[in-house]
Amino acid sequence: GNSVTQMEGPVTLSEEAFLTINCTYTATGYPSLFWYVQYPGEGLQLLLKATKADDKGSNKGFEATYRKETTSFHLEKGSVQVSDSAVYFCALPRSGTYKYIFGTGTRLKVLA
Amino acid sequence: NAGVTQTPKFQVLKTGQSMTLQCAQDMNHEYMSWYRQDPGMGLRLIHYSVGAGITDQGEVPNGYNVSRSTTEDFPLRLLSAAPSQTSVYFCASSQPGRRVSGANVLTFGAGSRLTVL
């Protein structure tokens, strides 16, 4: 079945540093891939998604490319801000179902 | 604002007590689900529903009960609370499909923090 492995955290960066959070997956077929973000005290919300191989999802300066050859969907941002401090989750649907599989989450802390 | 509404935000229970976490969505989503979030374990699916009158178990269903009598509501019942059920609970909904814009994107509620003593 489908699964996702996400980089362990926490990650602590200085403001304006480059961010990469790794996510690799195993999947039957080519499901859509998602990154969700959880700000302190809130529920998760969609950050970006990609629906097919080689698609690049982007939002709020974050990007992730759906790479079939390496089965990866790494999240990147060129210059992080304090307001990006949050927990980031990689996710994909289970094969043939509406259920979703989430990674364990990566906590990012950005220092001013 | 349209979205998923969860109540209560916080609840403290004693072992053995029962309670219901409420979830309502006003987006006419067919799919609704309950997750629990525990440190180091990410999100784990408790129960889900693909439409009114249809529910099914997720990864960790024991000790929880659900029903879906309307499209809008999907309550989660704890029958006899245990300390192991101390967690943050999230309700999420989505509209399945391939051609609908925004399809398959989960919309989450703000969460309900439950402590069982």
Interface residues (C-beta under 8 A of the other chain):
Chain A: S32 F34 Y36 G41 E42 G43 L44 Q45 L46 K49 F89 A91 P93 Y98 K99 Y100 F102 G103 T104 G105
Chain B: V4 Y31 S33 Y35 G40 M41 G42 L43 L45 Y48 V50 G58 F90 A92 S94 P96 N104 V105 L106 T107 F108 G109 A110 G111
